[in-house]
């Protein structure tokens, strides 16, 4: 036990004396300054500092001696303590020895002192008891300590999407840069939690040595700031999207929309666009890029040799210059100012101001109107009606218009025609091979292993092809019998139609041999007939 060495005051008839109580273990001796403070607190005359220092040294060197420090007299006193209260957070105590033959302070007396001071919490009675028992004089100890509050934590707002989208082109294996897949959209589904609040932790109260509550520091709460198409969960901790679309953060406000608006061109700065919802592009779509959406797509600028695919309608305010590689596919309507050198497929109707040298298919009707309203070149097909101001040109440009059939059925029939012709050619070749090998077998009575295996494989392939051919022919006859089921199918000319134009009503075909104005073409009986408007 590292107890300090100290000096006890002894009163005699001729004055005051001190005697030394040795330190224990690694303890230190009380310093001159500490002892002067002790004596002054009790009003004890000790002469000069030099005289007291000499007396202390003499007493320490002669442990059983009593060294005189003053001729004064003093009323005997018991042991006592000094207390230091640090804002009711901690109480320290220094215990001092009594005069010779006086009583040391007791634990009960110390506890009584604390009660009188209003100290009621965090009292270390075991520490006090040890100090008193071991006579730990002139040492400072903490005998009461507050229970500190447990500090809380601020609430946190967690975003479940990328809040700092930046275009990051990828490097292909061949070293080229891919500007198409830039991942610039935070896609979300209806019901997704776009953000969450981790609730604040208010912490835990503490209590000071006077028994008063110590509050932890205030913590910050969080709330969602958001726009339309969002709702807060019942527990207030999740922000839920009410639509499928995309999410973005503007400042500290969350926005969700089922329409993705691109205010620039679709090019290397945006990459290809793929979106579950509607897409609105205020700029152009540059050649080689694609836009795909499950909803509508509207484009204010020009489309240049790009691929546009919509689950619903496509609106091209400035049309498409397809460069023979552009393609528009819509599940609904297509509306465009012009279509040039492009492939356009509409799941319903198609409207345009002009169609030039393009492949156009619409399951509904095709209406080409406007200042020119012309269809020149290409192949234009609709299920019911094609209406245009001018069809073909004075240069007799080859132009094909077809109505009365489901365009998909026509495409399928054409595919079947090609397949039947290809199968017939392959069957003919295999038949010749089989015939030659059989002839050789009959003539020679045997075939080597290679030729025999070749014969078996040829017979197997021939059987497969003949089965395919029968199925193709059956499908072809079935689809052909259903062609031109729309008896009201018509081609309407609101201006002029020129030689070089081919009209198809199902299997019926008419070639325009001379210019005709303001007329319509319909099917009557088995023939295509021109009727004046």
C-alpha positions in Angstrom: 0.0 0.0 0.0 1.6 3.3 -1.1 0.8 5.4 2.0 2.3 8.8 2.4 4.7 9.6 5.2 3.3 12.4 7.4 3.8 14.5 10.6 1.6 14.5 13.6 1.4 17.6 15.9 2.0 17.0 19.6 1.1 19.6 22.3 3.4 19.9 25.4 3.6 22.5 28.2 6.5 24.3 26.5 5.1 24.3 23.0 4.3 22.3 19.9 6.2 19.3 18.6 6.0 17.1 15.5 6.7 13.4 15.1 7.1 11.5 11.8 5.0 8.6 10.7 6.9 6.8 7.9 5.7 6.2 4.4 4.8 2.7 3.2 5.9 0.9 0.1 6.1 3.4 -2.8 4.4 6.2 -1.0 5.9 9.7 -0.8 6.5 12.0 2.1 4.1 14.9 2.6 5.8 18.0 1.0 6.7 21.2 2.9 4.0 23.1 1.0 1.4 20.5 1.9 2.3 20.6 5.6 2.4 24.4 5.7 -1.1 24.4 4.3 -2.3 21.9 6.9 -0.8 23.9 9.8 -2.2 27.2 8.5 -5.7 25.7 8.2 -5.5 24.9 12.0 -3.9 28.2 12.8 -0.7 26.6 14.2 2.4 28.8 14.5 5.4 27.0 13.0 8.0 29.8 13.0 9.8 30.4 9.8 9.6 28.2 6.7 13.3 27.4 7.1 12.8 26.4 10.7 9.8 24.2 9.8 11.7 22.5 7.0 14.6 21.8 9.3 12.3 20.4 11.9 10.6 18.1 9.4 14.0 16.8 8.2 15.1 16.1 11.7 11.9 14.3 12.6 12.1 12.2 9.4 15.8 11.3 10.1 15.0 10.4 13.8 11.8 8.5 13.4 11.0 8.2 17.1 12.0 11.7 18.0 9.7 14.7 18.8 11.0 17.9 17.2 9.8 21.3 18.5 8.4 23.7 16.0 6.9 26.4 18.1 6.5 27.7 21.7 2.9 28.4 21.0 -0.1 26.6 22.4 -3.1 25.2 20.5 -6.4 23.7 21.4 -6.2 19.9 20.7 -8.1 18.9 17.5 -9.4 15.7 16.0 -8.9 14.4 12.5 -10.8 16.2 9.7 -11.2 16.3 6.0 -11.2 18.8 3.2 -13.8 18.3 0.5 -13.8 19.6 -3.1 -17.0 19.5 -5.1 -16.6 19.8 -8.9 -20.0 21.1 -10.0 -21.8 18.2 -8.3 -20.1 15.8 -10.8 -17.3 14.6 -8.5 -16.4 15.0 -4.8 -12.7 14.6 -3.7 -11.5 14.4 -0.2 -8.2 14.9 1.6 -8.1 13.4 5.2 -5.8 15.0 7.8 -4.4 13.4 11.0 -5.5 14.5 14.5 -3.2 15.9 17.2 -1.5 13.4 19.4 -3.9 11.7 21.8 -6.9 13.2 19.8 -9.4 11.0 17.8 -9.1 10.5 14.0 -12.1 11.2 11.9 -14.5 8.2 11.5 -16.4 6.9 8.5 -19.7 8.0 10.1 -18.4 11.5 10.5 -17.4 11.7 6.9 -20.8 10.4 5.8 -22.5 13.0 8.0 -20.4 15.7 6.4 -21.5 14.5 2.9 -25.2 14.5 4.1 -24.8 18.1 5.3 -23.3 19.0 2.0 -26.3 17.5 0.1 -24.2 14.7 -1.4 -26.7 11.8 -1.8 -25.6 9.8 -4.9 -22.5 7.9 -6.1 -20.9 7.8 -2.6 -18.0 5.3 -2.5 -18.4 4.1 1.1 -15.9 1.3 0.6 -13.3 3.8 -0.5 -14.0 6.0 2.5 -13.7 3.0 4.8 -10.4 2.0 3.3 -9.0 5.6 3.6 -9.9 5.8 7.2 -8.7 2.3 8.1 -5.4 2.7 6.4 -4.8 6.3 7.6 -4.3 7.7 4.1 -3.6 11.2 5.2 -2.6 14.1 2.9 -3.8 12.1 -0.2 -6.6 13.1 -2.5 -9.3 10.5 -3.2 -12.6 10.6 -5.2 -15.3 9.6 -2.7 -18.4 10.4 -4.7 -19.0 10.4 -8.4 -21.9 11.2 -10.7 -23.4 8.7 -13.1 -22.7 10.3 -16.5 -25.4 10.4 -19.1 -25.1 8.1 -22.1 -25.0 10.4 -25.1 -27.4 9.7 -27.9 -27.0 9.6 -31.6 -28.6 11.8 -34.2 -31.1 10.3 -36.6 -29.7 9.4 -40.0 -31.3 9.6 -43.4 -30.2 6.7 -45.7 -30.8 7.0 -49.5 -31.3 3.7 -51.2 -30.1 5.0 -54.6 -27.1 6.7 -56.1 -27.3 10.4 -55.1 -24.2 11.4 -57.2 -24.7 10.0 -60.7 -21.8 10.6 -63.0 -21.3 9.3 -66.5 -18.6 6.7 -66.4 -17.8 5.1 -69.8 -16.5 1.6 -69.6 -13.4 0.3 -71.5 -14.1 -2.7 -73.7 -11.7 -5.7 -73.8 -10.4 -4.4 -77.2 -9.5 -1.0 -75.7 -12.4 0.9 -77.2 -14.6 3.1 -75.0 -18.3 2.2 -74.5 -20.4 5.3 -74.3 -23.7 3.5 -74.5 -24.0 1.9 -71.1 -23.4 4.8 -68.6 -25.9 3.8 -66.0 -27.3 7.3 -65.6 -30.8 6.4 -64.2 -31.8 5.4 -60.7 -34.5 2.8 -61.7 -37.2 2.0 -59.1 -40.3 -0.2 -58.9 -43.6 0.6 -57.3 -43.4 -0.2 -53.6 -39.6 0.3 -53.4 -38.3 2.1 -50.4 -36.2 5.0 -51.9 -35.0 6.2 -48.5 -35.0 5.2 -44.8 -34.6 6.9 -41.5 -32.4 5.4 -38.9 -34.2 6.8 -35.8 -32.4 9.0 -33.3 -31.1 7.5 -30.0 -32.0 9.9 -27.3 -29.4 8.4 -24.9 -29.8 7.8 -21.2 -30.1 10.2 -18.3 -27.4 10.5 -15.7 -27.5 11.7 -12.1 -25.1 14.0 -10.3 -23.8 13.5 -6.7 -26.5 15.9 -5.5 -29.2 13.6 -6.9 -30.2 15.8 -9.8 -30.8 14.3 -13.3 -28.2 15.0 -16.0 -29.7 15.1 -19.4 -27.7 13.9 -22.4 -27.1 16.4 -25.2 -30.1 17.0 -27.5 -30.1 14.8 -30.7 -31.2 15.8 -34.2 -34.3 14.2 -35.7 -34.8 13.5 -39.4 -37.8 13.8 -41.7 -38.3 13.1 -45.3 -38.6 16.0 -47.9 -40.2 14.7 -51.0 -42.3 15.4 -54.0 -45.2 13.6 -55.8 -45.5 9.8 -56.2 -44.1 9.1 -52.8 -45.6 8.2 -49.4 -44.3 7.6 -45.9 -44.7 4.2 -44.3 -46.9 3.8 -41.3 -43.9 3.7 -38.9 -42.6 6.9 -40.5 -39.2 5.3 -41.2 -39.5 4.5 -45.0 -40.2 6.6 -48.0 -42.1 4.4 -50.5 -42.5 5.0 -54.3 -46.1 4.8 -55.5 -45.0 4.4 -59.1 -42.5 2.5 -61.2 -40.0 5.0 -62.7 -36.9 6.7 -61.4 -35.7 8.6 -58.3 -33.5 11.6 -58.0 -32.2 13.9 -55.3 -32.4 17.7 -55.8 -30.9 19.5 -52.9 -32.3 17.6 -49.9 -35.6 16.8 -51.6 -36.4 13.4 -53.1 -38.3 13.2 -56.4 -39.9 10.2 -58.1 -41.4 10.2 -61.5 -42.7 7.7 -64.1 -41.5 10.1 -66.8 -37.8 10.4 -67.4 -37.0 13.8 -69.0 -33.7 14.2 -70.8 -33.0 17.9 -71.5 -30.0 17.3 -73.7 -29.3 15.1 -76.7 -29.0 11.4 -76.3 -25.4 10.9 -77.2 -22.1 10.0 -75.4 -23.1 12.2 -72.5 -26.1 10.1 -71.7 -25.5 6.7 -73.2 -28.3 4.5 -74.3 -31.6 5.0 -72.4 -33.6 2.1 -71.0 -36.5 3.1 -68.7 -39.6 1.5 -67.1 -42.1 4.2 -67.8 -42.4 7.2 -70.1 -39.4 9.0 -71.7 -39.3 12.6 -72.9 -36.3 13.8 -74.8 -36.0 17.6 -75.4 -32.9 17.2 -77.7 -32.0 14.8 -80.5 -31.1 11.1 -80.5 -27.8 10.7 -82.3 -26.9 7.9 -84.6 -25.9 4.6 -83.0 -27.8 5.2 -79.7 -31.0 3.6 -78.5 -33.9 4.6 -76.3 -36.1 1.9 -74.8 -39.2 2.5 -72.6 -42.1 0.5 -71.4 -44.4 3.5 -71.7 -44.5 6.4 -74.2 -41.5 8.0 -75.9 -41.6 11.6 -77.1 -38.6 13.2 -78.8 -38.5 17.0 -79.6 -35.4 16.9 -81.7 -34.4 14.8 -84.7 -33.7 11.1 -84.6 -30.6 10.1 -86.5 -30.1 6.5 -87.3 -31.1 5.4 -83.8 -33.2 2.6 -82.3 -36.4 3.7 -80.5 -38.5 1.1 -78.8 -41.6 1.9 -76.8 -44.2 -0.3 -75.1 -46.8 2.4 -75.9 -46.7 5.4 -78.2 -43.8 7.1 -80.0 -44.0 10.8 -80.9 -41.3 12.3 -83.1 -41.7 16.0 -83.3 -39.0 16.3 -85.9 -39.1 12.9 -87.5 -36.4 10.3 -88.2 -33.6 10.3 -90.7 -32.9 6.6 -90.4 -29.7 6.4 -92.6 -31.0 2.9 -93.5 -30.3 1.7 -89.9 -32.8 3.6 -87.8 -35.7 1.7 -86.4 -38.8 2.7 -84.5 -41.0 0.1 -82.7 -44.1 1.1 -80.8 -46.7 -1.0 -79.0 -49.2 1.8 -79.7 -49.3 4.7 -82.1 -46.4 6.3 -84.0 -46.7 10.1 -84.8 -43.9 11.7 -86.8 -43.3 14.7 -89.0 -41.3 12.6 -91.5 -39.9 9.1 -91.8 -36.9 8.7 -94.1 -34.8 5.6 -94.8 -36.0 3.9 -91.6 -38.0 0.9 -90.4 -41.1 1.8 -88.4 -43.4 -0.7 -86.8 -46.6 0.5 -85.0 -48.8 -1.7 -82.8 -51.7 0.5 -83.7 -52.0 3.6 -86.0 -49.3 5.7 -87.6 -49.5 9.3 -88.6 -46.8 11.2 -90.5 -46.4 14.2 -92.8 -44.2 12.3 -95.2 -42.7 8.8 -95.7 -39.6 8.4 -97.8 -37.9 5.1 -98.8 -38.8 3.4 -95.6 -40.3 0.1 -94.4 -43.5 1.0 -92.4 -45.9 -1.4 -90.8 -49.0 -0.6 -88.8 -51.5 -2.9 -87.3 -54.1 -0.2 -87.5 -54.3 2.6 -90.1 -51.6 4.8 -91.7 -52.5 8.5 -92.3 -50.0 10.6 -94.2 -51.1 14.2 -94.2 -49.6 17.7 -93.9 -48.4 20.2 -96.5 -47.0 17.4 -98.8 -48.5 14.3 -97.3 -46.5 12.0 -99.6 -45.4 8.4 -99.6 -42.4 7.9 -101.9 -40.5 4.6 -102.2 -40.2 1.8 -99.7 -42.8 -0.6 -98.4 -45.8 0.6 -96.4 -48.3 -1.8 -94.9 -51.4 -1.4 -92.7 -54.2 -3.7 -91.6 -57.1 -1.4 -92.7 -56.5 1.9 -94.3 -53.6 3.8 -95.9 -54.4 7.5 -96.6 -52.0 9.9 -98.2 -52.1 13.1 -100.3 -49.5 11.8 -102.8 -48.3 8.3 -103.4 -45.2 7.6 -105.5 -43.7 10.3 -107.7 -43.5 11.6 -111.2 -40.1 9.8 -111.5 -42.1 6.6 -111.1 -40.3 5.6 -107.9 -41.1 2.0 -107.0 -43.4 2.2 -104.0 -45.4 -0.7 -102.4 -48.5 -0.2 -100.4 -50.4 -3.1 -98.8 -53.6 -3.2 -96.8 -56.2 -5.7 -95.7 -53.9 -8.0 -93.8 -52.4 -8.2 -90.4 -48.8 -7.0 -91.1 -47.5 -9.6 -88.8 -49.3 -12.3 -90.8 -47.9 -11.0 -94.0 -44.4 -11.0 -92.5 -44.9 -14.5 -91.3 -46.2 -15.6 -94.7 -43.1 -14.1 -96.4 -40.9 -15.9 -93.9 -42.7 -19.1 -94.6 -42.3 -18.7 -98.3 -38.6 -18.2 -97.9 -38.4 -21.2 -95.5 -40.4 -23.5 -97.9 -38.1 -22.6 -100.8 -35.0 -23.2 -98.7 -36.4 -26.5 -97.4 -37.3 -27.6 -101.0 -33.8 -26.9 -102.1 -32.2 -28.8 -99.2 -34.7 -31.7 -99.7 -33.8 -31.9 -103.4 -30.1 -32.1 -102.6 -30.4 -34.7 -99.9 -32.7 -36.8 -102.1 -30.1 -36.9 -104.8 -27.4 -37.8 -102.2 -29.5 -40.6 -100.8 -30.4 -41.9 -104.3 -26.8 -42.0 -105.3 -25.7 -43.8 -102.2 -28.5 -46.3 -102.4 -27.6 -47.0 -106.1 -24.0 -47.6 -105.1 -25.1 -49.9 -102.3 -27.3 -52.0 -104.7 -24.6 -52.1 -107.3 -21.6 -53.0 -105.1 -23.5 -54.8 -102.3 -21.7 -52.8 -99.6 -20.6 -49.3 -98.5 -17.5 -48.3 -96.5 -18.1 -47.1 -92.9 -17.9 -43.4 -93.8 -20.4 -43.6 -96.7 -22.7 -45.8 -94.6 -22.7 -43.3 -91.8 -23.3 -40.5 -94.3 -26.3 -42.3 -95.8 -27.8 -42.8 -92.3 -27.3 -39.1 -91.4 -28.7 -38.0 -94.8 -31.8 -40.1 -94.3 -32.3 -38.8 -90.8 -31.9 -35.1 -92.0 -34.2 -35.8 -94.9 -36.9 -37.0 -92.6 -36.6 -33.9 -90.4 -36.7 -31.6 -93.4 -39.8 -33.3 -94.9 -41.6 -33.0 -91.5 -40.6 -29.3 -91.3 -41.7 -28.7 -94.9 -45.1 -30.2 -94.2 -45.6 -28.0 -91.2 -44.5 -24.9 -93.0 -46.9 -25.6 -95.9 -49.8 -26.2 -93.6 -49.1 -22.9 -91.7 -48.7 -21.1 -95.1 -52.0 -22.3 -96.4 -53.8 -21.5 -93.1 -52.4 -17.9 -93.0 -53.0 -17.3 -96.7 -56.6 -18.3 -96.4 -57.1 -15.6 -93.8 -55.5 -12.8 -95.8 -57.6 -9.8 -96.7 -60.3 -10.6 -94.2 -60.9 -6.8 -93.8 -63.3 -6.2 -96.6 -63.3 -2.5 -95.8 -59.6 -2.2 -96.4 -58.8 0.8 -98.7 -56.1 3.0 -100.0 -57.1 6.7 -100.2 -55.5 9.2 -102.5 -56.2 12.8 -101.5 -53.9 14.1 -104.3 -52.1 12.1 -106.9 -50.9 8.5 -107.3 -48.1 7.8 -109.8 -46.9 5.0 -112.0 -44.4 2.8 -110.3 -46.7 2.2 -107.3 -47.7 -1.4 -106.5 -50.9 -1.9 -104.5 -51.6 -5.1 -102.5 -54.9 -6.3 -101.0 -54.0 -9.6 -99.6 -53.0 -11.8 -102.6 -54.5 -9.3 -105.0 -52.0 -7.0 -106.7 -52.4 -3.9 -108.9 -49.7 -1.9 -110.6 -50.4 1.7 -111.3 -49.8 2.4 -115.0 -50.9 6.0 -115.1 -51.3 9.0 -112.8 -54.7 9.2 -111.0 -56.0 12.0 -108.8 -58.4 12.1 -105.9 -59.4 8.5 -105.8 -59.5 5.4 -103.6 -58.7 1.8 -104.1 -60.9 -0.9 -102.7 -61.5 -4.7 -103.2 -64.6 -5.6 -105.1 -65.1 -9.3 -105.5 -61.6 -10.6 -106.3 -60.3 -7.5 -107.9 -58.8 -4.2 -106.8 -61.0 -1.4 -108.1 -60.4 2.4 -108.3 -63.2 4.6 -107.1 -63.3 8.4 -107.5 -63.5 10.4 -104.2 
